[in-house]
Every structure is written in structure tokens, then in C-alpha cells.
Amino acid sequence: MGRPSIPPEMLLRAMLLQAFYSIRSERQLMERLEFDLLFRWFVGLGIDDPTWDHSSFTRNRDRLLAGEIAAQFLAAVLAQPRVKRLLSSDHFSVDGTLIEAWASLKSFKPKDQDGDSRGEDPPPSAGGRNAEVDFGGQTRSNETHASTTDREARLYRKGPEMEARLCFIGHTLMENCSGLIVDTRLTSADGHAERIAALSMIEPRADRPRAISLGADKAYDAEDFVNELRSMNVRAHVARNTNGRRSSIDGRTTRHAGYGRSQKIRKRIEEGFGWIKTVGGLRKTRFIGRDKVGWAFALTAAAYNLVRLPKLLAAAA
């Protein structure tokens, strides 16, 4: 009859433990559940209950993707009455960070290579699947090349003279008063993804008579983005980018004291990124495909909120 199914609530608790304790793989998580009574209590396993097989855990976890459980869990944490009192509906900050894909640059090969048109990996070379490769003199781009490991990962360079990597971009929307993450997105890596994701996250919160504010860094200083925010009755508290260009933010915005406060507070969003990528283990994702990586990103953001909440609730008491 096969192995029994794992209840969704137990799966969710186990994945939270994986984020809290920086457990790198499902095998290590199952080994920890075998002897750690704290883990067993948190997940809901009895002392004598057998632990799950790591492959069963992975298959059952993948079924949660269809229900968008991670995003619902993040919203449910923020909807708790004690947590809701910590949140403001007026002031937010947005930013994005690179999530390195589970694919090496050796897998980034021409799209017209044999096997790629059929959706299959090309045959291994004579040196094996991890043979030495010299990329010198080659011009590679997302238009002509694709990864055979993760076809949704894109080659992206964060800045001039920096290394290009196969990655995604994770975006978070932070509430300024508490520093909690209130929404997430994961997109393909390109130059416009940050602004598009920011608009999709702030739009549901801007549907109100009173204006709200959105803090952001210089990457968001684009005329079309600022005009779109103003059309939604959102004050664009975006850092001015005057490096060889004219900024879209003028004195109508910068003269207000709230602009300076937003610019100071928005930097706290990096604390969430730091926790998600180091403790949460998403500096380099273990998952393949944008849906799975986005699911893991949202769940790890919820775990970050849960870590911060005890101190916030104690200070508010």
C-alpha cells in the first residue's frame, strides 16, 4: 500500500524547524527528528512514533505547492490579534535580493544544442558530467542560452564588474513600524522585476482614501514607477539616483520629514534578507523551479516573522 501520508500541519511545523535551525536537507531533518525530543514535540510526534522517510516527506511537501500554503501561513501569522496591533497600514518599504539557483554555470548551454528542443538534457561529454569547461571568448545571454538544470533560472549580474550568476530575485514588502515582512514575491532575474513586484505588492494596500508611503532604494528611481505609485495615491519615498541622470524624486517629496524617516527605516529590510539567506538557508536554494523557490521564500519569511515576534510582543506589553 506504500508509505502513509504526512498530515499537512506536521509538514509545515517540520519545515519551520528546518528554517529555525538551518538544517540543510530533508535527510538531516529526519535524522534530527529521530532523537530530538524538542523537535518531536513541536512537530507532534510521540516518543515511540516512527519518523518519516525523507522521500515521503519531499513528495508530501510538494503537494502543498498547489494550495499556496506558504503565503496563506504568512498572512495567518500577521492576522493574529496581538500581531495585528503591531502593524501600521500607512508606511511600508520594499526591496529585492538575489536568490542563487540550484544550477551551475556549466549547465548554462546554448538553446539550440541537441536535446534541448525536446526538453531533454544533452548527452554527457567525454569528461563526464562535471568536466572542465573554458568559457573564455564566449558570449552568453538569456536569449541564446538556458540552464539544463533549472530552465527558469536566468543569468544576472548585480552590478558592473561583478560575477554573473544563475538566480532568481526575491522581493519583500516590510511594514515600517514593526519591521515585519507582510508580503513576498519571487520573480525571474531581470532589470524590471523589482519595480513590477513592488507595484503588485503595494497595490492591494493602496486601495483606500488616505495616502500611504513606500520607501525604496535608488534602483526604484524610475519615472514610470514613481508616476504609477502617485496614481495609486502612494507617496514614493524612493532614494534619489542622480548618478549621471535626473532623479524622478523632486522637492515635493523630499521636503517632508516623513521622507527622511522612510529612508532611514527602509534599510531594516536588509535584516530580513540576511536572516532568510543565512539562517533560513536561501542564499543558494535547494529547489528547482520558480514555484518551489517562491514557496520556500514565503515560508522562510514567515519563519523570520515568528522569530522576531516574541521580542516585539514583549516590548508592546
C-alpha angles and dihedrals in degrees: 000000000000130000118322120258120259117236112249094234091055090048091052093049091049092051090050089054088051089057096041094052100034094241107178103206144016091248091059090046092054091047090052092049089054095068110008110097092192091057092047092050093048094048094042101247120142122234093257098036114116117245121240128262111255092233092052090049091052094048093047091047092054090058090065091065093077092058096048088231094165094059091044091050091051090051092046092054091052092046094062109116095237091047094045090060089061094057129086122206094207111061128050141158130208135197143150136226135194118255109198112229125236090252133092127226088249088069091056099099137157114285093227092057116124112277097019095091089057093049092251132121116255118251115274118263125245091267093058128254093302098046122150113272128195112206094179114135094009123125111213127180139161090255094060103025137049135180116257090206100050113010093189094058115099132205109249137173116205095205145344116304091009127126117269114229139181104253152132128234120241116203128196134188112212128198105228102216096056103019091231122145109244101177141011140196133184119204141169114276112264138124097263100042096092095056094043092050091047092055093049092051098045098041097078090050094048095062094105138091095248120074120245130200131236121196121203142155131256094282089073095053097111125131097230092049094049092047091049091053092049091051088056091050092252120140107230104224091180124155111252117251108204098157100132093325144072117266121234089218113083138175093286087074106027095052092070120089090225091067092061092047092050091050090052097045097042090072089070088075087077089066089064092048090050093053094044093051100040110028094023091048099231099124083102113015123229092209133084122221132033095262094056094042091049091049091052091046093054093046092049090050089054089050089053090054091050091053092052098042100078092061093043093049092046091051091049094049 
